């Protein structure tokens, strides 16, 4: 599986993230995988599943 450029990934905030600005994750569809990252650290690492 090739790894996409993180700058080309279209992230969205998970609907399960709290609206208070606390525990938030962002998700992205990477066919055939998904990526998850911490919205408070968007330039940090992400997990690809």
N, C-alpha and C positions, 0 to 999 in steps of 0.2 A: 504494500500500500504506500503510495507516495504521500508526503507530508505537504499540505498546502501552506502558502505564505500566510502567517497570522494577520498581516495587514489586509489580505484579500477576503478574509472570513467575515461573513455578515452575522454579527452577534445580536441576540435579543435577550432581554431579561426574562428569566423563568417566571411563569405565572404563579409558582409556589413560593417565590421570594417575598419576604415581608415588605410592606410599604413604608416602613419606618426608617429606611436607610441603613438597617443593620445587616442582617445575614442575607446577602443577595448573591445569586449565581446567574451567570449568563450562559446560554446554550447556543450552539450553531450546528446546522445540518451539514455534514461532510459525507456525502454519499460515497460509500456505504456505511459511514461511521457518524458519530456525533462528538462534539467537543464541549467541554464544560470548563468555565474559569470563574474566578472570584471577581465580581464587578468592582470591588474596591481596589483591585490591582490588575487593571486591564493589560498592562505591559508585561506582567509576570507570566509564569508558566500556565499551560492549560492541559487538561487531561483529555485524551482522545480515546474513545471507546468504540 
